[in-house]
Amino acid sequence: MANIFLVGTHWGDEGKGKIVDVLSQEASGCVRFQGGHNAGHTLVIDGVTTILHLIPSGILRDKCLSIIGNGVVISLEALQHELQDLIDKGITIDEKLYISESCHVILPTHIALDQEKEKSLGKKSIGTTGRGIGPTYEDKIARRGIRLSDFFDESNLKDKIKKLMDYHNFLLKNYYNSNEISVDDTLYNLLNIFNEVKKYICDVTPMILDVSKQSNVIFEGAQGTMLDIDHGTYPYVTSSNTTFSGLISGTGIGADKVDYSLGITKAYTTRVGHGPFPTELTNQLGLDIAKWGGEVGATTGRSRRCGWLDCKILKQSIELNRINGIALTKLDVLDNLEKIKICIDYGPIDYKTFQVEDIEYIELDGWKTSTVGINNFDNLPENARKYIKTIEDISSTPIVMISTGPSRDQIIKIRDIFK
Ligand code: IMP
C-alpha cells in the first residue's frame, strides 16, 4: 500500500491525467489539492476523450473516491458543466465525489478582474487562463474570500458576497474602466448551482486521512513545478503552490502520509502562457514537435511552446518535490527525430529578455522508428533506451513508467510504485 504524489516537473501539461488514470486502477482515492479549472487533464479511454479541469481524474474509475481538498478554488459553473459532461458519458458521481467546504469560490468579478488585469499589462501579461484563479487566491489571502461553507448560511452569504463584489465592481468601474457585474444575478446563479452540488460538500480532511491509512491514494498535482507561486518562474506563474508543500496545506494531511513522489516529465518540454523558457525551439522544429505532440492547451485551446527537455529544471523539481521516480511521457512524439538534445545547465535567467547565458546541451542520436504503443521496455529501440538512461543518469532518479501514446494501455511499467 502506498500514497503517491504526482507532480509535473516543468510548466504543466506533462500528461498527468493519463498517469493518474493508469494508477487509479489500483487506488481507492484520488485527491486534488490546489489550482482550479485552469487545469486540463486529458484522458483517452476506449477511444473516448474526456478532459477534466476540476474533478480528480479518478472519477472515471468505479471504485475510486474523488476528493477536492481545501486548497482548490472552485468555479460552481465549471463544476456543474463538468459534472453534466460526466453524467452524459454514463459515469457515476454520487458517493464518489467529495469537495472540501473550505474551498474558496470563484465569482464572475474574479474572472472579469483577471481578464482586465491581463489586458492592462499588455505585452507584459502573464498569459493566464483568464478564469479568475489569481484574483480568487488574492481574496483568500486577504481574508475576504467566499468559501463553500458560506453558502450554507444564505443571509450571511448575501452580505459577504455583496461586500466583496462592491469592492470588485469599484475596481472594475473606476480602475479598469470596465462594466460592473450584478450582485443579485450572481447570487441567484450561484445559489442555484450550489443547491445542486451541496450533497458533495463536507469536511474532507478526515476522509482523506482515513482512506490514506487503508489503501492507495493518489494526490494529483495540477499545473507544474515551474508554475509554483514561490518556486516557479515568478511572476509568470499560477497563484498556488503546485509543489509538495501545496499538497500538505491544500489537504490538511501530514507529509508523513505521502510515501512516494512521482515526477511527471514529458520527453521534451512545453509551456503555455508567457514567461521564460530557456530551451524553447522558436524554429520549424518547435512547430513540428507541437504538431506531432498535439500540443494545444486542453483548457484554453492555445498552442503550447515546445523545446528540448530541460534537465536543470528537472533536477530542481526532484529536490523541491522529493521525487522518488519519474514517469516519462510522450516518448513517441520524438520518433521522427534524427538528433535529440537534452539541456543540462545554463546561467541565471534574465527576466527582462527571458534569455539565458551559457546554455549547455548534450546531443544524442534519434531512433527514427515508431515507439507508439510499445509496452515492454526491452522492445524499445536501442537509441530510445539510451535517451531514457541518459535522463536517469543526469537526474540521478529512476524512470519507473514510460508513456508511448495517449491510451491507457500504451504504457511501459518498469516498477510497481504501490509496492
Ligand atoms: P492562471 O493559473 O490562469 O492564473 O495562469 C497563470 C499561468 O499558469 C499562465 O501561464 C497559464 O498558462 C499557466 N497555467 C495555468 N494552468 C495551467 C495548466 O493546467 N497547464 C499549463 N499551464 C497552466
Residues whose N, C-alpha, C, O or C-beta is under 5 A from the ligand:
A	BS01	IMP	W11 G12 D13 N38 A39 G40 I126 G127 T128 T129 G130 R131 I133 G134 Q223 L227 V237 T238 S239 V272 G273 H274
